[in-house]
C-alpha cells in the first residue's frame, strides 16, 4: 500500500501544536472553517470547508496527548505524529501520513493534491501558532494537476 508522508518542523512546543490540532478553537483557527466538536477518540465530527463548498464527517481514531492524532475521512486514513525537535523542547517535528494512495495516474494525481493540502495544513498551522494569523490564504483557486 502506498503512503503519502509529509514532514516538517514548527518552532513551538509539542503541547501547543497538539492543542491547535485537536481543539475546536485551534482547528478552526487554521484549517477548517467549522468543526462540530473537538477531536476525541471514537467520535465522529463534521468538518466544513465553505471556501470549496465541502462538508464531511471525520471518524476520530487513536489520539495520544502530545504525540499522535489519527482519523479516517473520505478517501483514507490520516495519522499525525508529533515529537520534540531539537534539544530545548521548544520545537515540534510533525510527520503526517495519509493512506492509501492508489497506484497509477489517478493515485499520482490524488497524491499531488494531498501533498498540496498537507503543505497548506503545515503552513497555516505555523502561521497560526507563530504569528496568530487565522485562515490566511484560503482559496478555491489553487489547483494541482498531474498530466501525462
C-alpha positions as CSV (number, residue, x, y, z in Angstrom):
1,X,0.0,0.0,0.0
2,X,1.4,3.4,-1.0
3,X,1.5,6.1,1.6
4,X,1.9,9.9,1.4
5,X,4.3,11.2,4.1
6,X,4.7,15.0,4.7
7,X,7.3,16.1,7.3
8,X,8.1,19.5,8.8
9,X,9.1,21.3,11.9
10,X,7.3,24.1,13.8
11,X,9.1,26.2,16.4
12,X,6.5,25.7,19.1
13,X,6.4,23.1,21.9
14,X,4.6,19.8,21.2
15,X,1.8,20.7,23.6
16,X,0.9,23.8,21.7
17,X,0.9,22.1,18.3
18,X,-1.2,19.2,19.7
19,X,-3.8,21.6,21.2
20,X,-4.0,23.6,18.0
21,X,-4.9,20.4,16.1
22,X,-7.4,18.7,18.4
23,X,-9.4,21.6,19.8
24,X,-12.3,23.4,18.1
25,X,-10.7,26.8,18.5
26,X,-7.3,25.6,17.2
27,X,-8.5,23.6,14.2
28,X,-11.0,26.3,13.1
29,X,-8.2,28.9,13.5
30,X,-6.0,27.5,10.8
31,X,-7.6,24.5,8.9
32,X,-11.3,24.2,8.8
33,X,-13.9,26.9,8.8
34,X,-16.0,24.9,11.3
35,X,-15.7,21.7,13.2
36,X,-18.7,20.3,15.1
37,X,-16.6,19.1,18.2
38,X,-13.1,18.6,19.5
39,X,-11.2,15.6,18.4
40,X,-11.9,12.7,20.9
41,X,-11.1,9.1,20.1
42,X,-14.0,7.1,18.8
43,X,-16.2,10.1,17.9
44,X,-17.4,11.4,14.6
45,X,-17.0,15.2,13.9
46,X,-18.2,17.2,10.9
47,X,-15.7,19.5,9.2
48,X,-16.8,22.3,6.9
49,X,-14.7,24.0,4.2
50,X,-17.1,26.5,2.7
51,X,-14.5,28.1,0.5
52,X,-14.6,25.0,-1.6
53,X,-18.2,24.1,-0.7
54,X,-17.3,20.9,1.1
55,X,-18.5,19.3,4.4
56,X,-17.9,15.8,5.6
57,X,-17.8,13.5,8.6
58,X,-14.4,12.5,10.1
59,X,-14.2,9.4,12.3
60,X,-11.6,10.0,15.0
61,X,-9.2,7.2,15.7
62,X,-6.4,6.9,18.2
63,X,-5.3,10.1,20.0
64,X,-2.4,10.2,22.4
65,X,-1.9,13.6,24.0
66,X,1.2,15.5,22.7
67,X,2.2,12.5,20.4
68,X,-0.5,11.2,18.0
69,X,-3.7,12.2,16.2
70,X,-5.4,9.9,13.7
71,X,-8.7,9.9,11.8
72,X,-10.5,8.4,8.8
73,X,-12.1,10.6,6.2
74,X,-13.3,10.3,2.7
75,X,-10.5,8.6,0.8
76,X,-8.3,7.3,3.6
77,X,-6.7,7.3,6.9
78,X,-4.6,10.1,8.3
79,X,-2.0,10.0,11.1
80,X,-0.2,12.9,12.6
81,X,2.8,12.1,14.8
82,X,4.4,14.8,16.9
83,X,7.8,14.7,18.6
84,X,10.1,17.2,20.3
85,X,12.6,18.6,17.8
86,X,16.0,19.8,19.0
87,X,17.3,19.8,22.5
88,X,15.4,22.7,24.0
89,X,11.9,21.2,23.7
90,X,10.7,24.4,22.1
91,X,10.1,22.9,18.6
92,X,7.9,20.1,17.2
93,X,8.6,17.7,14.4
94,X,5.4,16.7,12.5
95,X,5.0,13.6,10.4
96,X,1.7,13.4,8.5
97,X,0.9,10.1,6.8
98,X,-2.1,9.6,4.6
99,X,-3.0,6.2,3.1
100,X,-3.8,4.5,0.9
101,X,-2.6,6.3,-2.2
102,X,-3.6,4.2,-5.3
103,X,-1.1,3.4,-8.0
104,X,-1.4,4.7,-11.5
105,X,-2.2,8.2,-12.8
106,X,-5.3,8.6,-10.6
107,X,-3.3,7.8,-7.5
108,X,-0.5,10.1,-8.5
109,X,-2.9,12.9,-9.1
110,X,-4.5,12.4,-5.7
111,X,-1.1,12.2,-4.0
112,X,-0.2,15.5,-5.7
113,X,-3.3,17.2,-4.5
114,X,-3.0,15.8,-1.0
115,X,0.7,16.9,-0.8
116,X,-0.5,20.4,-1.6
117,X,-3.2,20.1,1.0
118,X,-0.8,18.9,3.8
119,X,1.7,21.6,2.9
120,X,-1.1,24.1,3.3
121,X,-2.0,22.5,6.6
122,X,1.5,22.9,8.0
123,X,2.0,26.4,6.6
124,X,-1.3,27.7,8.1
125,X,-0.6,25.8,11.4
126,X,2.7,27.6,11.6
127,X,1.2,31.0,10.8
128,X,-1.5,30.5,13.4
129,X,0.9,29.3,16.2
130,X,3.8,31.7,15.5
131,X,2.0,34.8,14.3
132,X,-1.7,34.5,15.4
133,X,-2.8,34.5,11.7
134,X,-6.1,32.8,11.2
135,X,-7.0,31.2,7.9
136,X,-4.6,33.1,5.8
137,X,-4.8,32.4,2.1
138,X,-7.9,30.2,1.9
139,X,-8.6,29.9,-1.7
140,X,-10.8,27.8,-4.0
141,X,-8.5,28.7,-7.0
142,X,-5.4,26.6,-6.1
143,X,-5.1,23.5,-8.2
144,X,-2.6,20.7,-8.6
145,X,-2.8,18.7,-11.8
146,X,-0.8,15.7,-13.0
147,X,-0.7,15.5,-16.8
148,X,0.9,12.8,-18.9
